[in-house]
Amino acid sequence: MAYARRAGASIHYSAAGRGAPLVLIEGLGYGPWMWREQTGPLGAARSLLLVDNRGISPSTPLSGPYSIDEFAQDVLAVLDAEGLPRASLLGVSMGGFIAQALARLAPERVERLVLVSTSPGGPGALPMPAETWAELVRNVQGESAADRLRRTMTLALSPTFATQRPHDFDALIQARLTAPQDPQQWAWQAEAAVPF
């Protein structure tokens, strides 16, 4: 396990592959399990750094509200820990917000920027639909953790993924169940993402 240190916190990251550096930045509430399909193909041509944002174990938990710029500073700490003056960034969803913030804060550190399923932010950006937020935070009496994940993860995937690739969908659910995120940590990550 590798850690970068910043402002009294430990930011966990893992490395895979070889070649030019590519930093993978995960989205809201997601851990390293989200990259399981990509690390093999991407690692064949790139040195990958998979960063676990604060609030995702084993990185230091958030102790209160945080900002996207602070998450970006954490990623810069990972680059510093690896001695990398520049790297390409791939950010998904909230990870895309973080990648954009890093490019704004330290453009000289960014080789290329790859943004997936994200938003440019700002007043002209389309926010997540209110119905989606409502479904993400809805509590269903008696719902198991696995059933909650099945319900909420379908919001982040293509409409047919769960039905056309049930084995892969179940594998994602199982991976997420082995690394659950504390609801308060999720809420603080969400607080950082919403104003972007």
N, C-alpha and C positions, 0 to 999 in steps of 0.2 A: 504494500500500500504506500502510495506517495501522498504527501501533503504539502501545500503551500501555506505560509503563515501570513496573515494580514490582520492588523488591528485586533490582536489577541485571539483571533479565530484560526481554525485549521480548515483549509479547503481541500477536500479529498479529490484526487483525480487518479486515473489509471492510464497507462500507455499501451499501445498495441501497434503493430505494423512497422514499416520502415519507408523512408522517403521524406519528401517535404512535409512540414508539420501542418496538421489540420486539427483544429480544436472543435470538438462536438459539444454544444451547449444545449442542455435539455430544457423542456418546457415546464410549465406550472405543475408541480406535484409529481413530476416524472423523475425516475432514477436511471441509473446506467442500464437497466434492463431494456429501456426503450430502444437501445442501439443494437440489440442482438442480431438483427438481420443485416445491419450495415457494416459492422466492424470487419467482417471477413473481406467483402469486396473492396471497401474503402482502404482497409489496412494493407491490401496487396500493392497499393501504389503510394500510400501516405503513412507517415508517422502520426498516429492518432493520439490525441489527449482528450479523454472523456472526463469532463468536469462535473462534479456533483455540487450543485448550487447549495448555498446555506439553506438549512431546513430539510435537506435530504441527507439521511445518514449514509456514511459516517462523517460527513462534514459537520462542523459545529452548528448546532441548532440556532435559529434566529431567537433573539431575546426580546423582540418587539418589532414594530414596523420597520421596513427596510426600503431601499429604493433600487430602481433598475440601475442607476449609476453605481451604487455600491456593489451590486452583483457584478457589474462590468469591472470594477476595481479588483474584485476577487479573481476574475479570469486573468487580469493583468498580473496578479501575484503568481498565478500558475505559470504564465509565460516566463516571469522572472525566475521562478524556482527551477525551471528547465533551462535557463540561460538562453532563451529564444528572443532575439530582437524583433522578429516578425513571424507571423503565422497566418494562415487562412482560417477563417471562422465559418462554421456551419451552425446556425441557430434555428431551432424549431419552436414555433409558437412564442412563449415568453423568452425562450432562448434566443429567438430572433430579435426581440427587444434588447436583450443584453448585448448581443453582437453589434447591433446598430449603435448602442450607447458607447461601447468600446471604440468603435470606428470614429465616433464623434470626439471622444475624450483623448484618444491616442491614435490618430490616423496613421502615423508613421509605424505603428506596430502591426498593421493589418495588410497582409498581402492580397487576399481576396475575401469577399464576403458572400456567403451563400445563405439565403433566407428562405425558409420553408414554412408554409402554413402560418404566416405571421402578418404583421401590419406595420406600416411605416410610422404609426402613432400620430399624435398631434390632432388638431381640431378637424382636419379633413378626413381622418381615418374612420372606417366603419368599425364600430365597437362590436364585441361579441353580442349576438342577439340576447335580449332580456330573457327569453324563454330558455336559452341554453344555460345562462347563469342560474336561473331559478331551478333548473333540473340538477345542476351540479351541487347546489347547496341544500336541496330538498332532503329531509330526513323521512324515511319510510319506516313506520313502526314495525319491528320484527324482521327487518331486512338484514340478511347476512352480509358480511363483508364481501364475499364473492359475488352475491347478487347485486350489491351496490356498485361494485366495479363493472360488472356486466352492463348495468344500466348507464353508468356515466361514461365508460370508455367508448361506448358506441357513438357518443357525441364527438369524439376526436378522430374517429375513423370513417372511412367511406361507408355509405349506407349499407353496402352489401358485404363488407368484410367479414362480419361475424357469421353470416349464412353461407358464404362461398368458401371461406377458409376457417371452418369451425375449430380445427385442430390448432391452427396458429393463434386464433382468438383465445382459446382456452389456455394456451401456453403463455400468452401475455398476462392473462388474469392470474395464473399461478405465479409468474415471475413477480407481479406486483404484490401479491399476497405475501411473498417471502420478504418483501422490503416495504412494509406499510409506512405511510407518512402520518405523523401526528396531525389531527385536524387543525390545531392552532397554527402549526407550521405552514400548512396549506393556506390558511386564511391570511397569514402575514405575507406569504409569497403573492397571493392574489391581490392584496392591498398595494403591493409594489407594481403589479402589472396593470391594474385598472386605469390609473391616471396616465399611462404612457400614451 
